[in-house]
Amino acid sequence: MRLDDLIGTAVGGLWRQKARTALTLLGVTVGVCALAFCLSLGFGLRKMIDDEFRGRPGFWLVHVRADQGTVPVPESEIPPKALAIEGDVSPERKARLRERLVEKYHRENPGNPPARLTPEKVAEIAGHPDVAAVETWHFTNAFVRLEAGPSRDVPLAAGRIDRPTIADRIVLGRMPKEADELLVSEALLYDLGVRSEAEFAALIGRKLTLTVGEAHDRTPFAAASLLGLRVTDLTQVQEDLLAKVALLLKDSIEELALTSAEKQLLLRLMADAAKKPEKPHAGRGLEKTVAVEYRIAGVVRGLTRREQQDETRADGWEVRMAQVLLPTASGDRLFDQIPAFRDRGFRSAEVRVRPGGDLRSVVETIDRAGFQNYNSLKYYDSSKREVTLISAGLNLFAMISLFIAALGITNTLVTSVLERTREIGILKALGATDRQVLLLFLMEGALVGLIGGLAGLALAWLLSIPGDRLVRHLVQEQSHEKLLSESVFEFPLWLIVGAVLFSVVVTTLAALYPARRAARIQPVEALRHE
């Protein structure tokens, strides 16, 4: 029996049982449709995650920070004697006690010095083949005074501020072009006393004094602390007045109507207040103070709530928090004048990875250098993992539906064998071999799989059109940015070919049992069958 005879006989056998064959084809079609639809959605969502993460500048940005405190000693470096536990202790209790001993050792012993983000370390990171650029940042708090007005203690950042994310927030003026120019936030200017629109419009070019360091006389701030005054609201005249009040108070303590114990307590309070930094965070621990006058080149608005929540925005926390922004060259000149900053190196850096490069390798290099870093890899990996797990679950249910359809094929062909016993006997009497009869029924199963697979694939593609609109709408509602992906469903060539082949294989295997049963029928018995 030739191949075309096999195909013709198989088609004839299926055609004679139109209703049964149609229902079987429908089951295969639905199963393949579900499988192809789920595979397409899963593959499309993974591709969508790639496009949405990798297509945005923030994904290729790694924020590197140098620790300002000490780094705890690794447990492997703690002396064994400090972690020794005596007595007959169960393993569970011993593990708990060991944790407490590790915590105790860290409390009582200073940690290792933190890694410093020196120019040499920056050059080492920049040497990675996938690093496009490294932009360094200085960050500290500074005293800010607008001409003769009150001072404020605010975050100051110095780095590459000529970026679109800052330029689009300028509400007055322009980017700094000269060495003595800077940007300030409109919120800071309001705190410094700029209230009317006329005053605000006249700000460009006015002088702003930045004081970085800690070499002020703390006496006036001690007096202000005792009197409950806000130290950030003091003008220079007020500082001088409070210094005088503090000295008069100290000289007049003996004349106050207080007991000896109360007088001693007051003296200790004044001494303790004088030991504290006069303004929070402003150059704490620095022995030198530098005061520099700058001119206001531009005013920037604060970040909106949506901008603050946007994880893909290519700005570090320095830019988000700073109320005074200096260009890189101006910042380097300012901070190089203070030994503590010069020895410590940079506070942080932004490592820009070449788009399409090995971001994970860059992050591992930074980790080995001992620096904290913040990047989008954990969000990217988490999103991919969640989509993969959801897709796996959907694909499992789709495969179950296809296998249920395969059971229908087995049932259909078993019934067909029983109904066509006499026909099988005639074929064998005319010379058909057991192998040819086996191939005949396997061919019927394969034809059902091929037709059902193609129909299911076409149905899945048709359903993906409204499905794409629905899924994109739901995703867009949760996103602050316009989606970069064109479609949520993807039908690559491997999916098209694979779905049809999988359908053919499943239905052919489902036909194996009835085919083997048909091949074992004896011609004589078959011809006697009614």
N, C-alpha and C positions, 0 to 999 in steps of 0.2 A: 504494500500500500504506500503510494507516494505521499509527500508532504501536503500537496494541494488536496489530495483525497481525504487526508486526515482532517485538514481544516474545514473542508466542505461538509464532511460527516459530523464534525463537532458543532458547526454552526446549525446544521439541520436538526441535530438532537436538541439544542437549546431553543430553536425556533418552534419546535413542536409543542413545547410547554411554555407558551408566551407569558402567561400570568405569573407562573412560578419563577421563570427566568427574570421577569421584570422586577418582581419583589426582591429577588436576590441581588440584582444589579443596584436597586435602590439602597439596599443595606450597605453594599460596598461603596457606593457613591457617597453616602452620608459619612461613613467611617473615614474615607480618604479625604473628604472635604474638611472634617473636623481636624484630622491630623495635619493637613497642609495649612489650614487656617492658623492653628496654634503654632506650628513651626515658623510660619511666615511672620506672625506677630512677635514671637520670641526673638527671632533673628532681627526683625526690624527694630524692636525696642533696644536690643544691644547695640545696634548700629546707631540708633538715635542717641543713646547715652554717649557713645564715642563722638558723634558729631557735636552734641551740645557741650561736652566738656572740652574736647580737644579743639573745637572751633572758637573758643573764647580765650582772650589773652591771659585772663587770670589763672587758667589751668597750668600754663607754662611758667608761672611765677612761684618761686619758693622764698618765703620770708625767713630769714636767718636771724636769730637773736643770740647775743652773748649774755650769759648769766651775770647778774650783778652781785650775787651772794656767793656762798661756797657750795660746792657739789658734795653731797653725802659720800662717805667712803663706801665703796662696794663691799658687800658682805664677804666676798672672798678675801678681802684685804684686812678684815678685822682680826686681831690676834685671837687664836683659839681659846686662850685663857679667859678672855672677856665673855665668851659664849659658852663656857663650860657649865654643865648642869650636873650636880652631884645627887646621889641617892638613887633608890630604885623607883624610877619614874616611867610611866607608860609612854609608848611612842607618841600618842596623840597629845598628851600633856607636855611632853618634852618639846614637840614642835611649837606649841603655843608659848611656852616659856622662852624658847629661843627667839621668837618674834619680839617679845618684850625686851630681851637683852639687846637685840639689834637696835631697837628704838632707843633704849637707854644709852647705848654707846654713841649713837648719833647725836643725842642731846648733850652729852658730856664732852664730846670731842669735836673740834672744828673739822669741817670737811676739807676736801681738796680744793685748791684755788680753781676758779672757773676758767674755761678756755677763753682767751682774749681774741677778739676779732681784729687782729693787727693787719697792716697792709700785706705782710707776708702770707698770712692765712687767706686773705682775700685773693691774692695772686694764685695761691694753690687751688682754690675753688674755681677761679676763672680759667684755670688750665685744663679743666675737663673738656673733652672734645665736643660735648653737646651743650656747653654753656655759651650763650651768645653774649651776655654782659653781666656784670655785677655792679650794682649801684649801692653805695654805702650811705648810711644815715647816722647822724649824731642826734641824740634825743636827751633832753633834760628839762627841768623846770627853771624858769628865769623870772626875775623881777622886771616888770614892764611898767614904764612910766611915760605918759604922754605929756611932754614938756613939763610944766610945773604942777600937773595934776596928781591924783592919788596913784599909788602903785598897785600892781596885781601880780600874784604868783601864778603863772600859767605854763602849760606845756609848750616847749620850743622844739621844732624839728628842723634839721638842715640836711638837704639832699637834693636830688633831682626833682625840682618842683615844676619844671616846664613840661608838664604832661597834660593831655586832654582832660583827664578827670579832675584836675585842679583848675585848668583854664575855663572849663564850662561852669565853674562855681564863682568866678569873679563877677561881682555886682558893681564894682566901681574901680576905675583905673585899669591897670595892665600888669603883665608879668614884670618882675624886676629885670632891669637891663644893666644897671650900674652896680658897683661893688658895695655901695652903702644903701641899697634898696631892699625892701622886704615886703611880704604879704602879711596881713593881719585879718583876723575874723571879725565880722560885724558884731558878734556877741561880745567879744572883748572890748571893742570900742564903746559899746553901750555901757559896760561895767566901768570903763574909764571916764564916763560922764558925757559922752557924745549922745545927745538926745534928739535935737531937732534935725530935720532934713537939710536945713541950710548948713549946719555944722558938719553933717555927714558929707555933703557934697564938697566941702572945702578941705577935706582931710588929705587929699593927695599932695605929697611933698612935705607934710608936717613931720617934725622930728619925734622919734620914739626911742627911748633909752632902754637898752637891754642890759641887765646886770646878772652875770652868771658867776656863781661862787659863793663863798661864805666867809666874809671878813668884816661884817658889820658889828657895830657895838650892840650887844644884845640887851643892854639895860632898858631902853625904851620899850622893847617888846616884852620884857619881864613885867614892867609896870602895866602895860596894856593887858597882859594876860591876867594879872591880879585884879584889874578893874573890869574884866569881862568885855574888853573892846576887841573888835575884829582887826587884826594886825594888817590885813591886806588893804584896809581902807585908809591907811595913814599917809599923809603928805609929809614932805621933809620938815615943814614947820611943826607939824604935830609930833613927829619923832623927836625933835629937839625939845619940845615942851614936856613930853613924857619922860625923857631922860632926866630933865631937871626935877620933875615930880618924884621920880624914883630916888634921886640923891637926897632930896629934902625929906622924903619919907624915911630913908635909912638913917639920916642924922637925927630925926625926931622920934625914933621909936621909944627912947627912954622916957619921953615926956607923955606918951600915950597912956590912957587909963587901962593898962593891961597888966596881968600878972607876969611874973618872970618867965613862967613856962610858956605863956602865950606870946611874949616878946621873942623868945628863942624860936618858937614855931614859925612866927612871921618871918624872921630872918632866914630860916631854912627854906621857906616857901619862895622867897625872893631869890635865894641862891639857886634853887632848883629850876625856877623859871628862866633864870639867866643862862643856865647850862643848855637849855633846849634850843634847837634851831629856831631863829626868830620868825621864819616863815616856812611852811611845810614844803619839803621836797626840794627846796631851791639850792641846788649845788651841795647837798648834804655830804659832809666828809671832805670838802675841798678847802684848801688852805689859802687859796688865792682868789680874789674877786676881780673880774674884768667888766667894766662898764663901757659900752660902745653905743654911739648914736647912729641911728639909721633913719632913712626917710621912707615914708609909706608910699609904695608904688601902686598897690592895689588892695582891695578889700574882698574877701571871699565869704560866701554864705556857708552855713553849716550843712552837713549832710542831711538829706531828707530821711524819713523813716524807711522808705523803700530802698534808698541807697545804702543805709546802714545794714539792712538785712540781706543785701545782694552779696552772696559769697563769691561770685565770679568777678566782682569789681577789682580791677588790678591796682589796688591801693593797700599799703600796709597799715598797721594800727597807728604808726607814727603820723601818717597823713590824716587819718580819721580823727585822732585826738588833738593834734597840734592846733593852737590858736595863733601861733606865730610861725611863719615859714621862711626860711633862709635858703638861697641857692647854695649849691655844693661848695663853690669856691669861697663864698663869704663865710659859710659855716666852718670850713676847714681853718680859715684864718682866725676865727673867734676861738674855737676850741683848742687850737694848737698853743694858745697863750696860757692855758691852764695845765700844769704838769699832770694832774690826776687824769684828765681826759686824754692827754697825749700818751700816757703810759698804758691806759686802759684799752685804747684803740676805739673802734667804732662800736656804737650801741647795737646796730643791726645792719642788715644788708638785704637787698632784693636780688635774687639770682634769677635771671631770665634765661630759661632753657630754650634752645632752638626748637620751633614748632615741628613736631614729628620726631624729635630726638628721644633719647632714653631718659625720661624724667625720673624713673625709679632708680637708675644708676646714679644720677646726680644727687638725689636725696640720700642714698646710701653713703656717698662720698662725704656729704655734710655731716651725717651721723657719726661717721668714723672720726671726723675732725673734732667731735665733742661739742657741737653746737645744737641748741634747740632749733627746730625748724617747723614751719607750718606750711602745708601744701594741700592740694586738692585730691591727692591720691586715695586717702581713706574714704572720702565721699564717693569718688569714682569707683573704687573697688566694692564699696558697700552697695552702690546702685546696681552694678553689674551682677553682684552675687544675688541680690534680691530678685532681679529680673530672671536670672538663670534658674533659681529655685521655683519661681512661679511658672515659668515656661516648662520646666521639667514636669511639674504637677499636671499642667494642662495637656502636655503631650502624652502623659501616662493614661489619662482618661480617654484621649482620642484613640490611642492604640487599643485600649480595651474595646471601644466601640467597633473598631475594625476587626478585631478577633471575634467579636460576637457575630459580625457579618460573615466571617469565615465559617462559623458553625452553621450558619444558614446555607452556605455553599455545600458543606458536607452533607447536610440533610437533603438538599435538593438533588445532589448527584447519587446519594444512596437510593433515594426513591426512584431516580431515573434508571439506575442499574436494575432494580427490581422490575420496572415496567418494560425495560428493553432487553430482558433476558433472552427472549426468542431471537431478537435482532442480533445480539452478540453471538448466539449459536450459529446463525446463518453466516455471519462474517467469518467465524472460525472455520466453518465448513467450506467456505470459499477460499481458504488459505491464509486468513489473517492469523498472525502469531500472538502469543500472550503479550509480548512486548508492544506490538502495535495496538492492541486493545487498551493496554495500560496508557500508552501515549495519547490515545483518543480521548480518554476521560480527563487526563491531565491537561490536554489542549482545551477542553471545555472550561476547566477551572481557570486556566491562564487567560482565556478570552474574556471571562467574566471579570477578572482582575484588571485586564488592560482597559476594557470599555469603562468599567466602574472607576478606575483610577483617573482616566482622562476626564470623565464627567465630574468627578469629585474635585479635581484640580481646577477645572473651569468654574465650578460653583464657588469654590473658596476664593478665587480671584474676583468674582462678581460681588461676593459678600464683603470683601475687603474694601470696596469703594465707599460704601456708607460707614463701615467700621472705622476706616481711616479718619473720616471727618469727626466721628464721635470721640475717638481716643485723643486726637489732636486737640479738640475743644476742651476735654477734661484736663489734659496736661497743661494747656495754655492757661487755664484758670488758676493753676497752682504756681505758675512761673511769672516772675516780674519782667522777664526779657522775652523778646520775640523769638520763637523757635527757629533754629537754623535748619532742622531736618525738613525735607520735603514730604516724606511719607513715613508712616509708622509701620506699614507692612512692606516686606521685601520678598520677592520671588526670584532668587538667584537660580542659575541653571541647575546647580546640584540639587536644589529642592524640587524643581520640576521633574527632573529625571528620577531622583531618588524616591519621590512619592509614588510615581507610577510603577517603578521596579519593585518597591516594597509591597505594593498592592498585588502585583502579579505573583510575587514569591509567596505571599500569605495565602492567596486563593489557590495557587497550585499545590501548596502543601495541604490545604484543606481538602483538595480533591484526591490526595494520595490514597487515603483509605478506600473510598468507593472505587477508585481505579484498580487497586490491587484486588479488590473483591471481584470486579468484572473480569479481570485477567484470569482468575482461577476457575471461572465457569467452564464446565465441560460441554463440548458441542452437542453430544447425544442427549444429555439431560436438558440442555437449553432448548433443543428442537421439540422435546416432549412437553416443554412448559407451555401452559395455556395462559 
